[in-house]
């Protein structure tokens, strides 16, 4: 199905099932422990051996020698895979670093060997006996030091300029010029990267934890130099990803190589330190923001420049993207610079670009509002725009940022905020309120599905879409139920198998809108097949209550399916609507904090998110996505930071003991409001993404609240008490 004109009234608009707060249909499986994750597929792969990954203990250089004799002789060892015996390997299109290193070493904890043994304990013990001699080389591990040598990235990311920024900034009566930094961060999902691999002749099946099945199937086949048709990936349940499982990783490649070498199935899970240093992370940024405005608060000039680092061939953190679109201003400039660093690969982490970019931009907006003597909400409202500010003839498909800010301010009690920082006391606590806009683009990508109607009137949906804890099973079931006129109990959803039609996958908050649009397209085709078989005009046929009706005639779906059933396969493809209209999601975050007047200890007290993101397909799971993102924003604001050893080139706090993330005691009352809207320009579902919007801006709202509480402006994340303590107001 080609979607190239705005959606009109369609069966989804009945909202008999779609749009209702619906408990996740996979919830009972997960809460009872009967949902089998990748490492647990004992039912599918009996008698699997265990692989243990050996990671490089240097960040840059080469392997001079590798002695495997003691490891091979250890009890239970079946095989050891290295770059020297793995055969010629290709490289996945989406991999920056080589997944099996040697002799060249590109980053710390790059996988250099897999030890396969009868038990996990035997594999782990034997791995300690692998003796590696390195020729160490010097590397670059410090973004601040590498900043001056950073260059324009090759490929897609480029500078943009509209009007005369330099002239307008110089002429502006009120200006801001500040620098902000965000640290390296890791995904820290609960389930490790894990794979079981099994060969059947020249055919390979892997059970893995992965967000993007089609991408990874292609890259695994490419790396193993084998036909894609002979590789099958199965990933029905994913225990968290946040972007860290978008691509082929070392666990999957090494499990496949280990299984081939050992002649039996092999299971591999990355150790927690390797999840941090071997896979990907959100790269640190240095961001300079300049804003010029008239005294009435009208922005006349805005510039955002960002520096980040990556391995050779890697991409920059696109932290300036939202600044191209979020606020009005005739004169604009954005620029990205990329430094070569020999740290582990930087890549996508929840809301890449906007998440760290908003952490800087939305502090800058508060600082500018203060310079102008304007309320921070009012300053943002005054600079709203209904068109792409860089392309004024290109309107937004929907843009209700002002409504988000106004409604949020009213609901949160913003009018009670003391605009003078450091003056609101609550016993021993300094209290403060903060606000930030939320913004994330709506991304469109094709997605397909297969829908079957059986002789009992049941509907089965098959698509390689994944569920990473986001509720994909449920919204896909809701879509099929709505389209085919049956109850949810009559729908079976099968996900995460590369033998199914290729979907959008889970990433970039594009999964829900695109995958359900693909199911919609397949259901349209199935409805046509049912109507055609019954002699109905498909345009007149009504599917409801387990029947299809036209005129005075109604036929049960089971009867229409017949003994052999009916099936249809189709997908959604998009025209140029996303070129003609800017498609984005908007919101506003409000936060109250308390800061201990004596110790500078920060406590988040309450949070509110107001979101405008098209039709909300399942308000229950959408709320869960947003409060999860808000929680992640607390971590980014107050605690998350990968500590870089700038001598040896690795992340020191590479486990959940040293890398701090929020726990229940850190998270107070959270409230989420969804504006009632549809976006017919986005898809037939009239929906957009929301899972990453809930993160964008949270960090800045917290930092702004801390400033309102203390009068101390922190521009370097995370906002920890050591950055406040010596500048706190006098305790009186």
Order of alpha helices (4+ residues) and beta strands (2+ residues): beta-alpha-beta-beta-alpha-beta-beta-beta-alpha-beta-alpha-beta-alpha-beta-beta-beta-alpha-beta-alpha-beta-alpha-beta-beta-beta-alpha-alpha-alpha-beta-beta-beta-beta-alpha-beta-alpha-beta-beta-beta-alpha-beta-alpha-beta-beta-alpha-beta-beta-beta-alpha
